[in-house]
């Protein structure tokens, strides 16, 4: 609740929040990269909770230590805020193109960059998620994901508030102690939506002694955030085979594909099967080694089975371009990088103009080397191909 109040307080005040995970020790992996991000964004104040501040490493004087590579920050505990003055007025309405928040993305080499999400993109994305997931007021959602970024943030913090939904957050620490806790919450509160990763399905399967009390009959949508990863398919299959007798419907499992740069690319709609009968595609690994799509037989040693992540988002145009060199359009049987054109993507890497141009301002090229259109696309960082439907 502290995070939600701080995040929405920033949006209301016209301040651009950068949600991050704070390091527990001075040597935390990735801490220096987060520090670089904070420095490049000009961050001066860290909003945190009393409990979080107590857990941070301190110097002998009792102050929070200076993390390596971090700018000097003023740590401010949100519970210590005074009551709002009677004469307080909200700031003037900001333009739609003003940055709403900055979400961090990790490059292949481990470097961290801040993706700018404008107020217009944030709202547009929430609206498309509402349409695709059919969210309605008063629904109960259980969220197992990190609510500070990506799918967890988009669904459990932004879309849920837009639609007036109730959200039950399951902390990671509780999951380690009781892997079935999220399913118990679905049963107890008759939740209709759960937002998870495939690892949560796997852990839930292992907690066999808790299965007898569980009912998933109220669940109309089990959103699998890492549905684009090949290994998520087996977790989904195993979870359905065990929990179908507990009321879980096959058409409730909804894998999605996303990245920080383009937000949600596609999601399988609740209550609808995949674009093909099996909800999967079996591809030849030999074909993939040449960058082309060839259908293979399931369970073959030479095949790779991929999960169908459903239809693209409403109002979204997708192309697939060559991974290396100029952004030539791929043929229908070629694998390439998915690029997205919509009003609901990031707009830039904060403070990194060169990388911004190559990622957020891509113009797909036809075989003759001329742009297909004037529209600019954003690279998703995801490999894929255009399937049927």
C-alpha positions as CSV (number, residue, x, y, z in Angstrom):
1,X,0.0,0.0,0.0
2,X,3.0,2.3,0.6
3,X,4.2,1.8,-2.9
4,X,0.7,2.5,-4.4
5,X,0.3,5.7,-2.4
6,X,3.8,6.9,-3.3
7,X,3.4,6.0,-7.0
8,X,0.0,7.6,-7.5
9,X,1.1,10.6,-5.3
10,X,4.0,11.2,-7.8
11,X,1.5,10.9,-10.8
12,X,-0.8,13.4,-9.1
13,X,2.0,15.8,-8.3
14,X,3.6,15.7,-11.8
15,X,6.8,14.0,-10.5
16,X,8.2,11.2,-12.6
17,X,8.7,8.0,-10.4
18,X,11.4,5.4,-11.1
19,X,10.2,2.2,-9.2
20,X,13.2,0.0,-8.2
21,X,14.2,-2.8,-5.9
22,X,16.5,-1.5,-3.2
23,X,19.7,-3.5,-2.5
24,X,19.9,-5.4,0.8
25,X,23.7,-5.3,1.0
26,X,26.4,-3.0,-0.4
27,X,27.5,-5.7,-2.8
28,X,24.1,-6.7,-4.3
29,X,24.4,-7.9,-7.9
30,X,23.0,-5.2,-10.3
31,X,23.1,-2.5,-7.6
32,X,25.7,-0.5,-9.5
33,X,23.7,-0.6,-12.7
34,X,20.6,0.6,-10.9
35,X,22.8,3.4,-9.5
36,X,23.8,4.4,-13.1
37,X,20.1,4.5,-14.0
38,X,19.3,6.7,-11.0
39,X,22.2,9.0,-11.8
40,X,21.2,9.4,-15.5
41,X,17.6,10.2,-14.4
42,X,18.8,12.8,-12.0
43,X,17.1,11.2,-9.0
44,X,17.6,13.0,-5.7
45,X,14.9,11.6,-3.4
46,X,14.1,8.0,-2.5
47,X,10.5,7.4,-1.3
48,X,10.4,4.3,0.9
49,X,8.5,2.7,3.8
50,X,9.5,2.5,7.5
51,X,9.9,-1.3,7.2
52,X,12.1,-1.0,4.1
53,X,14.3,1.7,5.6
54,X,14.9,-0.4,8.7
55,X,16.2,-3.3,6.5
56,X,18.8,-1.2,4.6
57,X,22.5,-1.3,5.6
58,X,23.5,1.6,7.7
59,X,26.7,3.4,8.6
60,X,28.0,3.8,12.2
61,X,26.2,7.2,12.3
62,X,22.8,5.4,11.5
63,X,22.5,6.9,8.0
64,X,21.8,4.6,5.0
65,X,25.2,3.7,3.4
66,X,26.2,5.2,0.1
67,X,25.7,2.3,-2.4
68,X,28.5,1.9,-5.0
69,X,27.7,3.9,-8.1
70,X,24.6,5.5,-6.7
71,X,23.9,9.3,-6.5
72,X,23.5,10.8,-3.1
73,X,19.9,10.4,-2.1
74,X,17.6,11.9,0.5
75,X,15.6,8.9,2.0
76,X,12.1,9.9,2.8
77,X,9.6,7.7,4.7
78,X,6.1,8.1,3.2
79,X,4.4,7.2,6.5
80,X,5.9,10.4,8.0
81,X,4.0,12.8,5.8
82,X,2.0,15.6,7.4
83,X,-1.7,16.2,6.7
84,X,-2.4,18.1,3.5
85,X,-2.9,21.8,4.0
86,X,-6.5,23.1,3.4
87,X,-5.3,25.5,0.8
88,X,-3.5,22.7,-1.2
89,X,-4.4,22.5,-4.9
90,X,-3.3,19.9,-7.4
91,X,-0.8,21.1,-10.0
92,X,-2.1,22.2,-13.4
93,X,-3.0,19.3,-15.7
94,X,0.0,18.0,-17.5
95,X,0.1,17.3,-21.2
96,X,-0.5,13.7,-22.4
97,X,3.1,13.5,-23.7
98,X,4.6,14.3,-20.3
99,X,6.5,11.3,-18.9
100,X,4.3,9.4,-16.3
101,X,7.0,7.0,-15.0
102,X,10.3,5.4,-16.0
103,X,10.5,1.6,-16.0
104,X,13.9,0.0,-16.1
105,X,15.0,-2.5,-18.7
106,X,18.0,-4.8,-18.6
107,X,20.1,-5.2,-21.8
108,X,21.7,-8.5,-22.9
109,X,25.0,-7.3,-21.4
110,X,23.4,-6.6,-18.1
111,X,23.3,-2.8,-18.4
112,X,20.2,-1.1,-17.1
113,X,18.3,1.6,-19.0
114,X,15.2,3.7,-18.2
115,X,12.3,3.3,-20.5
116,X,10.1,6.5,-20.5
117,X,6.3,5.8,-20.5
118,X,4.2,8.9,-21.2
119,X,0.9,9.6,-19.5
120,X,-0.9,8.9,-22.8
121,X,0.9,5.6,-23.3
122,X,0.2,4.5,-19.7
123,X,-3.6,5.2,-20.1
124,X,-3.8,3.7,-23.6
125,X,-2.1,0.5,-22.4
126,X,-4.5,0.2,-19.4
127,X,-7.4,0.6,-21.8
128,X,-6.1,-2.0,-24.2
129,X,-5.5,-4.4,-21.3
130,X,-9.0,-3.8,-20.0
131,X,-10.4,-4.7,-23.4
132,X,-8.2,-7.7,-23.9
133,X,-8.6,-9.1,-20.4
134,X,-12.3,-8.0,-20.0
135,X,-11.6,-6.4,-16.6
136,X,-14.7,-5.1,-14.7
137,X,-15.3,-3.2,-11.5
138,X,-15.3,-5.1,-8.3
139,X,-13.3,-8.1,-9.6
140,X,-10.8,-9.7,-7.3
141,X,-7.2,-10.2,-8.5
142,X,-4.4,-12.2,-6.9
143,X,-0.9,-11.0,-7.9
144,X,2.2,-13.0,-7.3
145,X,4.5,-10.8,-9.5
146,X,6.8,-7.9,-8.7
147,X,4.2,-5.0,-8.6
148,X,6.9,-2.4,-9.3
149,X,7.5,-3.2,-13.0
150,X,6.3,-4.8,-16.1
151,X,3.3,-7.2,-16.0
152,X,2.8,-6.9,-12.2
153,X,2.8,-3.1,-12.4
154,X,0.6,-2.9,-15.5
155,X,-2.1,-5.2,-14.2
156,X,-2.1,-5.0,-10.4
157,X,-1.3,-1.3,-9.9
158,X,-2.4,0.6,-13.0
159,X,-5.3,-1.4,-14.7
160,X,-6.8,-2.5,-11.4
161,X,-7.1,1.1,-10.1
162,X,-8.5,2.3,-13.5
163,X,-11.2,-0.4,-13.3
164,X,-11.9,-0.3,-9.5
165,X,-10.7,-3.9,-8.9
166,X,-9.6,-5.5,-5.6
167,X,-6.0,-6.8,-5.5
168,X,-4.4,-9.3,-3.1
169,X,-0.6,-9.2,-3.3
170,X,1.4,-12.3,-2.4
171,X,4.9,-11.3,-1.3
172,X,7.8,-13.4,-2.6
173,X,8.9,-14.1,1.0
174,X,5.5,-15.8,1.7
175,X,5.8,-17.8,-1.5
176,X,9.1,-19.3,-0.4
177,X,7.5,-20.5,2.9
178,X,4.1,-21.4,1.4
179,X,4.1,-22.0,-2.4
180,X,0.4,-22.7,-2.4
181,X,-0.5,-19.3,-0.7
182,X,-1.7,-17.7,-3.9
183,X,-4.1,-20.6,-4.7
184,X,-5.4,-20.5,-1.1
185,X,-6.2,-16.7,-1.6
186,X,-8.0,-17.5,-4.8
187,X,-10.1,-20.1,-3.0
188,X,-10.7,-17.9,0.1
189,X,-11.7,-14.7,-1.7
190,X,-13.2,-16.3,-4.9
191,X,-10.8,-14.4,-7.1
192,X,-11.5,-14.3,-10.8
193,X,-8.0,-13.2,-12.0
194,X,-4.5,-14.4,-11.0
195,X,-1.3,-12.9,-12.4
196,X,1.7,-15.3,-12.1
197,X,4.8,-16.6,-13.7
198,X,5.4,-20.2,-14.8
199,X,7.7,-20.7,-11.7
200,X,4.7,-20.0,-9.5
201,X,2.7,-22.7,-11.3
202,X,5.6,-25.1,-10.8
203,X,5.9,-24.3,-7.1
204,X,2.2,-24.7,-6.6
205,X,2.4,-28.2,-8.1
206,X,5.0,-29.2,-5.5
207,X,2.9,-28.1,-2.6
208,X,0.8,-31.3,-2.8
209,X,-0.3,-31.4,0.8
210,X,-2.3,-28.2,0.4
211,X,-4.1,-29.2,-2.8
212,X,-7.2,-30.8,-1.2
213,X,-8.5,-27.5,0.1
214,X,-8.1,-25.6,-3.2
215,X,-10.8,-24.6,-5.6
216,X,-10.0,-22.7,-8.8
217,X,-13.6,-22.7,-10.2
218,X,-14.0,-18.9,-9.9
219,X,-10.8,-18.2,-11.9
220,X,-11.7,-16.9,-15.4
221,X,-8.1,-15.8,-16.2
222,X,-4.8,-17.2,-15.1
223,X,-2.4,-14.7,-16.7
224,X,1.1,-16.3,-17.3
225,X,3.5,-13.3,-17.5
226,X,6.4,-15.3,-19.1
227,X,4.3,-17.1,-21.6
228,X,6.7,-16.2,-24.4
229,X,9.4,-18.4,-22.8
230,X,9.5,-21.9,-24.2
231,X,9.8,-23.5,-20.8
232,X,6.5,-22.0,-19.6
233,X,4.5,-24.4,-21.7
234,X,5.3,-27.6,-19.6
235,X,4.4,-25.7,-16.4
236,X,1.0,-24.7,-17.9
237,X,0.3,-28.2,-19.1
238,X,1.2,-29.9,-15.8
239,X,-0.7,-27.3,-13.8
240,X,-3.9,-27.8,-15.9
241,X,-3.6,-31.6,-15.7
242,X,-3.5,-31.5,-11.8
243,X,-6.0,-28.6,-11.2
244,X,-8.6,-29.2,-13.8
245,X,-10.4,-31.5,-11.2
246,X,-10.2,-28.4,-8.9
247,X,-12.3,-26.4,-11.3
248,X,-9.6,-24.8,-13.4
249,X,-10.8,-24.3,-17.0
250,X,-8.4,-24.9,-19.9
251,X,-9.4,-21.6,-21.5
252,X,-8.6,-19.7,-18.3
253,X,-4.8,-20.1,-18.9
254,X,-3.7,-17.0,-20.7
255,X,0.0,-16.7,-21.6
256,X,1.2,-13.2,-22.7
257,X,4.2,-11.7,-24.4
258,X,5.7,-8.4,-23.3
259,X,8.8,-6.3,-22.8
260,X,9.6,-3.0,-21.0
261,X,10.0,-1.2,-24.4
262,X,6.7,-2.2,-26.0
263,X,4.7,-3.1,-22.9
264,X,2.2,-5.9,-23.8
265,X,2.6,-7.4,-27.3
266,X,-0.1,-10.1,-27.2
267,X,-2.2,-12.0,-24.7
268,X,-4.4,-15.1,-25.1
269,X,-7.9,-13.9,-24.4
270,X,-9.7,-15.5,-21.4
271,X,-12.5,-17.8,-22.4
272,X,-11.0,-18.3,-25.8
273,X,-8.7,-21.0,-27.0
274,X,-5.5,-20.2,-28.8
275,X,-5.5,-19.3,-32.5
276,X,-5.0,-22.9,-33.3
277,X,-6.7,-26.0,-31.7
278,X,-3.7,-26.9,-29.5
279,X,-2.6,-23.5,-28.4
280,X,1.0,-24.3,-29.4
281,X,3.4,-24.6,-32.3
282,X,5.9,-27.4,-32.9
283,X,8.9,-26.1,-34.8
284,X,12.0,-27.8,-36.3
285,X,15.1,-26.8,-34.4
286,X,17.1,-27.4,-37.6
287,X,14.9,-24.9,-39.4
288,X,15.2,-22.4,-36.5
289,X,19.0,-22.7,-36.7
290,X,18.7,-21.1,-40.2
291,X,16.2,-18.6,-39.0
292,X,13.2,-20.1,-40.7
293,X,9.9,-21.7,-39.5
294,X,9.3,-25.3,-40.3
295,X,6.6,-27.4,-38.6
296,X,7.9,-30.6,-36.9
297,X,6.2,-33.5,-35.0
298,X,5.5,-33.0,-31.3
299,X,7.8,-34.8,-28.9
300,X,10.5,-35.2,-31.6
301,X,14.0,-34.8,-30.4
302,X,14.6,-32.3,-33.1
303,X,11.6,-30.1,-32.3
304,X,10.9,-27.1,-30.1
305,X,7.3,-26.6,-28.8
306,X,6.3,-22.9,-28.3
307,X,3.3,-21.6,-26.5
308,X,0.7,-19.5,-28.5
309,X,0.6,-16.1,-26.7
310,X,-2.7,-15.2,-28.3
311,X,-3.7,-12.2,-30.5
312,X,-2.0,-8.9,-30.6
313,X,-3.3,-6.0,-28.5
314,X,-6.2,-3.9,-29.8
315,X,-5.1,-1.0,-32.0
316,X,-1.6,-2.4,-32.3
317,X,0.3,-3.1,-35.6
318,X,3.2,-5.7,-35.5
319,X,5.9,-6.4,-38.0
320,X,8.8,-8.8,-37.9
321,X,12.2,-7.5,-39.0
322,X,15.7,-9.0,-39.6
323,X,17.6,-9.3,-36.3
324,X,20.9,-8.0,-37.7
325,X,21.7,-5.1,-40.0
326,X,19.1,-2.9,-41.6
327,X,15.5,-3.4,-40.5
328,X,14.3,-5.4,-43.6
329,X,10.9,-7.1,-43.2
330,X,11.0,-10.8,-42.7
331,X,9.2,-13.2,-45.0
332,X,6.3,-15.1,-43.5
333,X,8.4,-18.2,-42.8
334,X,11.3,-16.3,-41.2
335,X,12.1,-15.7,-37.6
336,X,13.0,-12.1,-36.6
337,X,12.6,-9.4,-34.0
338,X,9.0,-8.4,-33.3
339,X,8.5,-4.6,-33.6
340,X,5.3,-2.8,-32.5
341,X,3.5,0.4,-33.6
342,X,0.8,1.6,-31.2
343,X,0.0,4.4,-28.8
344,X,0.9,2.2,-25.9
345,X,4.7,1.7,-26.0
346,X,7.7,3.4,-24.4
347,X,9.0,6.5,-26.2
348,X,12.8,6.6,-25.3
349,X,15.6,5.4,-23.2
350,X,16.0,8.3,-20.8
351,X,19.1,10.3,-21.6
352,X,20.4,7.8,-24.3
353,X,19.5,9.4,-27.6
354,X,21.6,7.1,-29.8
355,X,20.1,3.9,-28.4
356,X,16.6,5.5,-28.5
357,X,16.8,6.1,-32.2
358,X,17.8,2.5,-33.0
359,X,15.1,1.0,-30.7
360,X,12.1,3.4,-30.7
361,X,12.3,4.9,-34.2
362,X,12.5,1.8,-36.5
363,X,11.2,2.1,-40.0
364,X,10.7,-1.4,-41.6
365,X,12.2,-1.7,-45.0
366,X,10.9,-3.5,-48.1
367,X,13.1,-5.7,-50.2
368,X,14.1,-2.6,-52.3
369,X,15.4,-0.9,-49.2
370,X,12.6,1.7,-49.1
371,X,10.5,2.2,-45.9
372,X,7.2,0.4,-46.0
373,X,5.5,3.4,-44.5
374,X,6.2,6.6,-42.5
375,X,5.2,4.9,-39.3
376,X,7.9,4.3,-36.6
377,X,8.0,1.0,-34.8
378,X,9.6,0.0,-31.5
379,X,11.8,-3.0,-31.1
380,X,10.5,-5.4,-28.5
381,X,13.6,-7.5,-27.9
382,X,11.5,-10.6,-28.6
383,X,12.0,-13.1,-31.3
384,X,9.0,-14.3,-33.2
385,X,7.1,-14.9,-36.4
386,X,3.6,-14.1,-37.6
387,X,1.4,-17.1,-37.2
388,X,-2.1,-17.8,-38.5
389,X,-5.0,-15.7,-37.2
